Amino acid sequence: MTTYSGSTDFRHDQDDCTGILLVNLGTTQAPTRPAVRRYLAEFLWDPRVIEIARPLWWLILHGVILPLRPGKVARAYQSIWTDEGSPLLSISEHLSAALQQRLSERAVRRIEVALAMRYGQPSIASALQSLRERGMRRLLVLPLYPQYSATTTASVFDDIANVLRAWRWVPELRFIQHYHDHPGYIEALAASVRAHWQRHTRADKLLMSFHGIPKRYFLSGDPYFCECQKTGRLLAQALDLDDDQWRLSFQSRVGREEWLKPYTDKVLTAWGKEKLQRVDVICPGFSVDCLETLEEIAQQDRALFQSRGGGELAYIPALNDSPAHLDLLSDLLLQHMQGWECVDQAESLEARQETQRRAQAMGASH
């Protein structure tokens, strides 16, 4: 039986708002083995991420992965850790704060932005509670995954649904599923590449590396592979690249199962053997830089490319909290808020006070 929370959900005198929930994947709270173990235990137990029978997967996870992998991952985090902590979290916090200011300047109705991580902290539950306490009655969710996958976007939906199912008064809900082909997204990516070329000149090849998923997920109906391909094609068109000047690949595979191909490390190995002198790598599926971009691409894969005979590998940063990214996200959010009409705050306050007086006359406590 579900116990519904929030005895003070409904108040006649409350100033309501539209809540924006930004959700990123998550990160360990510290670059230590125990912290990484806690994070991996939560992340890898999600059935959206690992589609294996739970009893068998529990044995693999707790018998093999969690005893062995956290130490290696902790060392990787240590190589990118900053004074502000995890780059993914600190940059996401800057992005959230800047987006709050940008939306407040562009909208009349009060908008409140909260940041959450699907795994780790701040949790989706705590971010939703923060918005609830600020008077949220309309909720727009933006998972910071440009390309849809059940392993990411759908998992965010699952967790939000699990939280809201215990609320007595559920907010009006909208959910941005993807923006892999949004013109503003493509142009922001293209502008970042052009800016890199202007500073460093164009490399021999541009590699667009996306996070991988098991191939069987794609064969079961996950559209992620197709959306990555479309993003790559549109970005190449925006940059006027010929087919032999760029390639798309997939990184971060684990285990023995076949994942989406071609694999990023295999492509860079081949390019190294061809003695390419300069390669640029961009990761369009990552909205904010993280372990997979700053350590895997900029450190591991750079070393791999050079060890096979290649020259320089330059990683082009994610959009992060850049003005172009803020423009894109604010436009995207305002587009999806259409129909949630703006109201004059002074009139709204007067109307709320009158409603409260009528309610109290009928016996309401607030």
N, C-alpha and C positions, 0 to 999 in steps of 0.2 A: 504494500500500500504506500502510495506517495504522500509525503507530508509536505504541504505547500508552505513556503516561507514568505515572510514579508507582511507582517500585520499592519505596517504603516505604508504599504504600497500606494493606497489610494488616499489622496489628500486634495480637498477642494481648493486649497490656497497655494498649491505648489506650481511654480513656474516650470513648465515642461520644456524639453529640448530634444533635438535630434542628436543621437549618439553615433559617433563613428568609431568602429572597432577595427584598428589595424592589427593584423595578425601575421607574425613571421614564424619561422620554424622553431627556433629556440637554440639555446646554448647552455653549456655548463656554467655554473656559478663561479667556478674557480678552476685554474689549470692544474688540478690535482687528481690523483687516481680515484679517491673516494667520490669526489664531486662528479667526475666523468662517469663513474660507474652508476651513480644515481640517475644521471641524465640518460645514459644509454639504456638503462633498465626500463625507463618510461617510454622512450622513443621506440625502441625495438619491440616492445610488447604490443604496440598498436596493431591490430589486425588489418588495418588499411595499409600499413607499411610492409608487414610480413604476412603473406597469405599462405600460411602453413597451419595444419591442424594444431590447436593449442597445446595438447599434452606433449606432442613431439617437439614443438618449438620451445616449450618451457624447458625441456631437458637440454636442448642445444644451447639456448640462451644462458641458462644458469650453470650448465655443466662445462661449456666450452668458451662462449664469447665473453661473458662478464668476468670470469677469472683471468682471461688473457688479454683482451683488447684494451681495457681502460688505460693501462700504462702507456701504450703506444700513442693513443689519442691524446692523453694528457701532455706528452712531450710535444706533440704537434701544436696543441693549444699554447704551450709555453713559448713557442717560436713566434707567435703573432699577438700575444697578450700585450695590452697597452696600459698606460696609467689610468685610463678610464675603464679598464676591464676588457671583456670580450668585445671585439670590434662589431660583431653583429648586433649585440645589445646596445652598445653606446651609440652607434650610428642610427639604429632604429629609433632610439630615444630622441636624438636630434631631429630626425625626420618627422616624428610625431609632433614634437613641439613646434617646429616650423610650419607644419601643416595646420595645426590649431590656429596659429596666427594668420596664415594665409586665408583659411576659410572664414575666420571671424571678420576679416576685412571685406570679404566678398558676399557674405550672406547677411540678411536682416534677421531671420529667425536664429535663436541661439543654437550654436552647434558646439558639442563637446567631443573631443577626441581622446581615445584611450588606446594604449598599446598593450598587446598581449603576445605571449609566445605559446605556440601549440604544446611545446614540451618545456618544462622548466618554469622559470619566473621572469616577468609577472605572468601568472596563469590567466587563462581565458575567464575562469570563474571570478578572479579578483578584479579583472578589468571590467567585466560586466557589472559587478557589484558597485564599482566606482561610478560608472555611468548611471546606474539605477539611483544611487544616492544624490546625483546631480539632477534628477528629474527626467531621465530619459523616457520618452514614450514612443519614439521612432528609432529604429536601429538599422544602420547600414553597415554591413560587414565587408571589409576589403582584405582578403588574404593577399599578402604581398608575393603572390606567385603568378607571373604573367600568363603562363601556360597551365591549363587545367590538368590535374591528375587526381585520381582517387586517392593516391598516396599522400597528397598534400591538401588540396582544396577541399575534397570531400571529408577528410579527417577533421578539418576545422569545423565544418558544418556539424559533424557528429558531436563534437565536444560542446559546441554552442547549444545544440538541441538537448544534450544531457543536463546542462545548467538550467536552461529555460523551462524544462519540464517540471521543475520544482517551484517555479514562480507562480504566484496566484494571478498576477496581472502581467501577461506577456506583451512586450512591445510589438508594434507593427514592424515587420522584419523584411529587409531587402538584403540580397546577397550578391556581390559581384563575383561571377563565376570565373572570368578570365579577361585578359585584355591583350592577348598575344599579337593581335593585328591592328590594335588601335593606332591611328595615324600619329598621335602625339607620342606614343611609346616608341614607334619605329623611328620617328624623327629625333627623339631624345637619344636613342642609341646611336643613330647615324652622326649626330652632332658630336657625341663623345669620341667616336672614332676619328672624325675629321679633325677635332682639336688635338688628338694624340698625333695624328699624322703631321699636323702643322708644327708641332713641337719637335718631332723626331723623324720626320719623313716617312713615307710608306714602306712597309716591309715587303718581302717577297710574297708572303701568303698571309691571309687573315683566317684564323681558325675560330669558329663559333662553337664553343663547348657548353653543352647543357648537361644537367644532372641526369644520370641514367635511371631506368627502372627495368625490372626483369621483362624480357621479351614476351613472356606468357601473359603479362598484364595487358600489354598492347593487343595481343591476339584475342584476349577476352573482352575487348571493347573500350579500353582506356584510350582517349583521343590525344594523349600527351605527345606521342611521336609525331602525329600529323600537325599539331599546333607548333611544335618546335620547328618543323620543316617550313611551315608558312612564315614564321618569324624570320628564319634565316633567309628565305627567298626574298622577302620584302626588304630586309636590311641590305642585302646584296644589291637589290635594285636601287635603293636610295643612295647607295655609295657608287653606283655605276660600275660594279665589279663584273668582270667576265667570269665564266664558270671555272676557269683554271686559276683564278686569283683568290678563291676562298673555298672553305670546306666546313661542313657541319659535323660535329662528333658528340659523343656522350661519355661522361666521366663518372668517377666515384662508384664503380661497380664493386661488389663484394661477393664472396662465395664462388661456387663452381657453376652456378646456373648461368645460362646465356642471357645477357642483357641487350638493350638496344645497341646497335652498331651503326657506324664504326666507333671503336673505342678511342678516346682522346690519346691515351698513352701509346697506342699502336700507331696512330697517325703521326704523332710527333717522333716516334722511333723511326718510321719510314722517312720522314722529312729530314731527320738528322743524318741518316745514311745517304740521302741525296745531296748532303752538304749545303743545305739552304743556309744562307748567311743571316737572314733576319725573318722572324716570324712574330706576328702580333696575335694575341689570344684575347677574345672577349667572351664573357659568360652571360648571355642575355637573359637566362632564366633566373639569375640571382639579382634581386632588386637591391640588396645590400651586401657588401663584402663580408666574407665569413671564412671559416676554416677551409671550405672547399675551393675558394678562390685564392685566398692569401697564402695558404700553405700548400695545398695540393697542386694548384696551377703555377703560382708564382715561385714556388720553391722546388717541390718534387719534380714537376714536369719540366721546368726549366733545366734542372740538373740532368734529367733523363735525355732531353733533346741535345744538350751539349755533349753528354757522354757518348752519344751515337754519332758525333761528328758535326752537329749543327752549330750555328753561331749564336746570335743573340735572340732570346725570347723575351718579348715585352708583354706584360699583362696590362690590359686596358681596364681600369677600375669600373666597378658597378656604378649605377646612377646615384646610389647613396642618397645624401641630402642635398644634392645639387639643385640649383634653380630650375633646370629643365625637368627634373624629376618631380619637383613640387608643382610645376605648371601642369604636368601630365596628370598627377594624382588628384589635384584640386579640380581640374576640368572633369575628370572621370567621376569623381564623387558628386559634383554638382549636377552632372548629367543624370546620374542614377537617383538623385533626390528630387527630380522633377515631379510635380504634383503634390509634394509636401509644401504647401503654399506658405510664404512668408507672412508674418503678422506683425503689426506695430506693437512694440513692447509695452508702451504706456497704456494703450487700449486693452492689451491683454491683462495687465495688472488690475485695471479697474474692473474688468469682467470677472477676474478670479475673485476679487474681494466681494463682489455682489453675489457670486455663486456660493461663496463660503457663508455669507449671511443667510441666504435662503436655506442652505443645508443645516446650519446650526439651529435655525428656527424649527426645522423638522426633527431635531434631536441628534444630528451628527456631532461627533466629538471634535472634528477638525475639517 
